[in-house]
Amino acid sequence: MRIIAVSYLREFWDRYPDAEQPLKSWADEVKKALWSQPADVKAQYRSASILKNRRVVFNIKGNDYRLVASVAYRYQAVYIKFIGTHAEYDALDAETVELER
């Protein structure tokens, strides 16, 4: 899978240094993945939440942080839509959130 907006992850771990290694590990695993359907994501990440609109919520660093991504299975791409604290995640709609630049 290709990850779109990796720079957003870097910006996040600059603000939250304890997220750097968990995010790097997640990115390495996702880059090696070959997902063709949501069940493939769940098989690899049992705690991931599959939402509408091809959205997936990943728990990062023992659920301290949440990452929302849109998965384009046909194109083997993962688009980062949100990364934030659990409290920030609770304040948004994961099915519609978009990156803010």
PyMOL commands that set and color helices and strands:
alter all, ss='L'
color gray80, all
select helices_A, chain A and resi 6-15+17-32+38-44+86-90
alter helices_A, ss='H'
color red, helices_A
select strands_A, chain A and resi 2-4+49-50+55-60+65-72+77-85
alter strands_A, ss='S'
color yellow, strands_A
deselect
rebuild
show_as cartoon
